[in-house]
């Protein structure tokens, strides 16, 4: 910038600002951009995966694990949503937790999906619990084979030493 009218010499703007040729002032780079060196005629946009939160930045900050910046020129990294994660730095998107695992407990900003029981195992456990409940009812009420369905009746009969064991 030129600090006084008629001067032949330009003065370098500090990092984090820029000046058009012949301008009388330096202007701070807006949030989402930066200027690393003095005398820059323009500010550079922070690339996706990084941000500059405040005006006047001399560089960009890389998004931390659990967050992302999907586009160039952002001023804040977004936190990964529930059921998603970002394990590395400078991430441009969060990955979705594997669909065969429960991940509803993956809190926003997660860096990994929690390991849990696959959905199919839960379905099997629920089915077994239902059959066990029918068998318990059959045993309590002295029912015989076939009264609660073949499997439950056979199980009840077998538990009493009767025929039809599984």
C-alpha positions as CSV (number, residue, x, y, z in Angstrom):
1,X,0.0,0.0,0.0
2,X,1.1,3.6,-0.4
3,X,1.1,5.3,3.0
4,X,1.1,8.9,1.6
5,X,-0.1,10.5,-1.6
6,X,2.6,10.9,-4.3
7,X,4.9,8.3,-2.8
8,X,6.8,6.1,-5.3
9,X,7.3,3.2,-2.8
10,X,4.8,0.7,-1.5
11,X,4.8,-0.5,2.0
12,X,4.1,-4.2,2.6
13,X,0.9,-5.1,4.2
14,X,1.2,-7.5,7.2
15,X,0.3,-11.1,6.9
16,X,-3.5,-11.6,7.2
17,X,-4.2,-8.6,5.0
18,X,-4.0,-7.5,1.4
19,X,-3.9,-4.4,-0.7
20,X,-4.7,-3.6,-4.3
21,X,-1.9,-2.0,-6.2
22,X,-1.8,1.7,-5.5
23,X,-4.3,1.4,-2.6
24,X,-3.8,3.7,0.5
25,X,-4.7,1.0,3.0
26,X,-4.4,-2.7,3.8
27,X,-7.6,-4.7,4.3
28,X,-7.9,-7.7,6.6
29,X,-8.6,-10.9,4.9
30,X,-12.2,-12.0,5.7
31,X,-12.9,-15.1,7.7
32,X,-12.5,-18.2,5.5
33,X,-9.5,-16.7,3.8
34,X,-5.9,-15.9,4.6
35,X,-2.7,-14.1,3.4
36,X,0.5,-15.7,4.6
37,X,2.9,-13.1,3.2
38,X,3.0,-9.3,3.2
39,X,2.5,-7.4,0.0
40,X,-0.2,-9.8,-1.2
41,X,-2.6,-8.2,-3.7
42,X,-5.4,-10.6,-2.6
43,X,-6.4,-13.1,0.1
44,X,-6.4,-16.8,-0.6
45,X,-9.4,-19.0,0.2
46,X,-8.9,-21.7,2.8
47,X,-9.3,-25.1,1.1
48,X,-11.9,-27.7,2.1
49,X,-10.9,-29.5,5.2
50,X,-9.5,-26.3,6.8
51,X,-10.9,-23.0,8.0
52,X,-10.0,-19.5,9.2
53,X,-12.5,-18.5,11.9
54,X,-11.6,-14.8,12.2
55,X,-10.7,-12.0,9.8
56,X,-7.0,-11.3,9.4
57,X,-5.7,-14.9,9.3
58,X,-2.2,-15.6,8.1
59,X,-3.0,-19.3,7.6
60,X,-5.8,-21.9,7.8
61,X,-6.6,-24.2,10.6
62,X,-7.0,-27.9,9.7
63,X,-10.3,-29.5,10.9
64,X,-9.8,-31.8,13.9
65,X,-11.0,-35.4,14.1
66,X,-14.8,-35.5,14.5
67,X,-15.3,-32.5,12.4
68,X,-15.1,-31.5,8.7
69,X,-15.2,-28.6,6.2
70,X,-16.9,-29.6,3.0
71,X,-16.2,-26.5,0.9
72,X,-13.4,-23.9,0.3
73,X,-13.7,-20.6,2.2
74,X,-15.4,-21.7,5.4
75,X,-14.8,-20.1,8.7
76,X,-15.8,-23.0,11.0
77,X,-15.5,-26.8,10.9
78,X,-18.8,-28.6,11.3
79,X,-19.1,-31.4,13.8
80,X,-19.9,-34.8,12.4
81,X,-23.6,-35.7,12.9
82,X,-24.9,-38.6,15.0
83,X,-24.2,-42.0,13.3
84,X,-21.2,-40.5,11.4
85,X,-17.5,-40.1,12.1
86,X,-14.2,-38.5,11.0
87,X,-11.1,-40.2,12.3
88,X,-8.5,-38.0,10.6
89,X,-7.6,-34.3,10.4
90,X,-8.5,-32.1,7.4
91,X,-11.6,-34.1,6.6
92,X,-14.0,-32.8,3.9
93,X,-16.9,-35.2,4.9
94,X,-17.8,-37.6,7.6
95,X,-18.2,-41.3,7.0
96,X,-21.4,-43.1,7.8
97,X,-21.3,-45.8,10.4
98,X,-21.6,-49.3,8.9
99,X,-25.3,-50.1,8.4
100,X,-25.0,-53.6,10.0
101,X,-24.1,-52.2,13.3
102,X,-25.9,-50.0,15.8
103,X,-24.4,-46.6,15.8
104,X,-27.1,-44.5,17.3
105,X,-24.9,-44.1,20.3
106,X,-22.2,-42.5,18.1
107,X,-22.3,-39.0,19.5
108,X,-22.0,-35.9,17.3
109,X,-18.3,-35.2,16.7
110,X,-17.3,-38.9,16.9
111,X,-14.0,-40.0,15.6
112,X,-15.1,-43.7,15.2
113,X,-18.3,-45.7,15.3
114,X,-18.9,-47.6,18.5
115,X,-18.5,-51.4,18.2
116,X,-21.8,-53.1,19.0
117,X,-24.0,-56.1,18.3
118,X,-25.0,-56.5,14.7
119,X,-28.7,-56.0,14.0
120,X,-29.2,-59.6,12.9
121,X,-28.0,-60.9,16.3
122,X,-30.5,-58.6,18.0
123,X,-33.2,-60.0,15.8
124,X,-32.2,-63.5,16.7
125,X,-32.1,-62.7,20.4
126,X,-35.5,-61.2,20.3
127,X,-36.9,-64.3,18.5
128,X,-35.2,-66.6,21.0
129,X,-36.6,-64.5,23.9
130,X,-40.1,-64.8,22.4
131,X,-39.8,-68.6,22.1
132,X,-38.4,-68.8,25.6
133,X,-41.4,-66.8,26.9
134,X,-43.8,-69.3,25.2
135,X,-41.9,-72.2,26.6
136,X,-42.0,-70.7,30.1
137,X,-45.8,-70.2,29.8
138,X,-46.2,-73.8,28.6
139,X,-44.2,-75.1,31.5
140,X,-46.1,-73.0,34.0
141,X,-49.5,-74.0,32.7
142,X,-48.8,-77.7,32.0
143,X,-49.5,-77.4,28.3
144,X,-48.5,-80.2,26.0
145,X,-47.0,-80.5,22.6
146,X,-48.8,-78.5,19.9
147,X,-50.8,-76.3,22.2
148,X,-48.5,-73.3,21.7
149,X,-47.1,-74.4,18.3
150,X,-44.8,-77.2,17.5
151,X,-41.4,-75.9,18.8
152,X,-42.8,-74.5,22.0
153,X,-44.9,-77.5,22.7
154,X,-42.1,-79.9,22.0
155,X,-39.8,-77.9,24.3
156,X,-42.4,-78.0,27.0
157,X,-42.9,-81.8,26.6
158,X,-39.2,-82.4,26.5
159,X,-38.7,-80.4,29.7
160,X,-41.2,-82.7,31.5
161,X,-39.5,-85.8,30.1
162,X,-42.2,-86.4,27.5
163,X,-41.9,-87.2,23.9
164,X,-41.2,-84.7,21.1
165,X,-37.8,-83.5,22.4
166,X,-36.0,-81.0,20.2
